[in-house]
């Protein structure tokens, strides 16, 4: 069972949807690997990270996420315009704050409570980039 599903919203907007279960290490590493493929093969994208169904992440996986961000900082900066988080759970919001204590995202980011809000912001970000 996959922890994260990657899907194209538009050519430059990719949504990562997290499943509603606690991932094991193998599932989490598979997610990180797929994310790494994305950031090393694309440029000028906005990533929507849909945590609306996400559950608890163990401290080990939170630390791993923070370290992965640190290790892939340059690739993230080169490929991503922005990360839009969709979080509607206070627990998941708390977990994200813990990850950001280890390592903040290396690109602009915002937190939303719904997919439509995140998609609108992502599209706006790309329009602003095109008009610049």
C-alpha positions in Angstrom: 0.0 0.0 0.0 1.3 3.4 -1.0 1.7 6.2 1.6 1.8 9.0 -1.0 0.2 9.3 -4.5 1.7 11.8 -7.0 -0.7 13.3 -9.6 -0.6 16.0 -12.2 -3.1 18.8 -11.7 -1.7 20.8 -14.6 1.6 20.8 -16.5 3.3 22.7 -13.6 1.2 21.7 -10.6 1.8 18.4 -8.9 -0.3 17.1 -6.0 1.1 14.7 -3.5 -1.8 13.1 -1.5 -0.9 11.3 1.7 -2.9 8.2 2.7 -4.9 8.0 6.0 -2.6 5.6 7.8 0.8 5.6 9.6 3.5 4.7 7.0 6.2 2.2 7.8 9.8 3.0 6.9 9.6 1.3 3.5 6.5 3.2 2.5 8.0 6.5 3.7 11.2 5.9 1.8 9.2 5.1 -1.3 7.5 8.4 -1.0 10.8 10.3 -0.5 12.3 8.5 -3.5 9.4 9.4 -5.8 9.6 13.0 -4.5 13.3 13.0 -5.4 12.6 11.8 -8.9 10.1 14.6 -9.3 12.5 17.4 -8.1 15.4 16.1 -10.2 13.3 15.8 -13.4 11.1 18.9 -13.4 11.5 22.7 -13.2 9.1 25.5 -12.4 6.5 23.5 -10.5 4.3 24.1 -7.6 3.8 21.1 -5.3 0.5 20.7 -3.4 1.1 18.5 -0.4 -2.3 17.2 0.6 -2.2 16.2 4.2 -5.9 16.3 4.7 -6.1 12.6 5.4 -2.6 12.2 6.9 -2.2 10.7 10.3 0.6 10.7 12.9 4.2 10.4 11.8 6.7 8.9 14.2 9.5 11.1 15.4 11.9 8.9 13.4 10.0 9.7 10.2 9.6 13.4 11.1 13.4 13.6 11.5 13.9 11.7 8.3 11.6 14.1 6.4 13.6 17.1 7.8 16.9 15.6 6.9 15.6 14.7 3.4 14.7 18.3 2.9 18.1 19.4 4.0 19.9 16.8 1.7 17.8 17.8 -1.3 17.7 21.6 -0.7 19.3 22.6 -4.0 17.2 20.3 -6.1 14.1 21.6 -4.4 15.1 25.2 -5.0 15.9 24.5 -8.7 12.6 22.7 -9.4 9.9 24.2 -7.1 8.4 27.6 -7.1 6.3 26.9 -4.0 4.9 24.2 -1.7 1.3 24.5 -0.8 0.3 22.4 2.2 -3.3 21.3 2.8 -3.7 20.6 6.5 -7.0 20.5 8.4 -5.9 18.6 11.4 -4.4 20.3 14.4 -2.3 17.1 15.1 -0.8 17.1 11.5 -0.2 20.9 11.8 1.7 20.2 15.0 3.7 17.5 13.3 4.6 19.8 10.4 5.8 22.4 12.8 8.1 19.7 14.3 9.5 18.9 10.9 10.1 22.6 10.2 12.1 22.8 13.4 14.5 20.3 11.9 14.5 21.9 8.5 12.3 24.6 7.0 11.3 24.2 3.3 13.9 25.8 1.1 11.1 27.4 -1.1 8.2 29.7 -0.4 5.3 27.8 1.2 1.8 28.4 2.5 -0.7 26.3 4.5 -4.3 26.0 3.4 -7.3 24.1 4.8 -8.7 22.9 1.4 -7.5 21.7 -2.0 -9.4 24.4 -3.9 -7.6 27.1 -1.9 -4.2 25.5 -2.5 -4.9 25.0 -6.3 -6.0 28.6 -6.7 -2.8 29.8 -4.9 -0.6 27.5 -7.0 -2.2 28.7 -10.3 -1.8 32.3 -9.1 1.9 31.8 -8.3 2.5 30.4 -11.8 0.6 33.3 -13.4 2.6 35.8 -11.5 5.8 34.0 -12.6 4.7 34.1 -16.3 3.9 37.8 -16.2 7.2 38.7 -14.6 
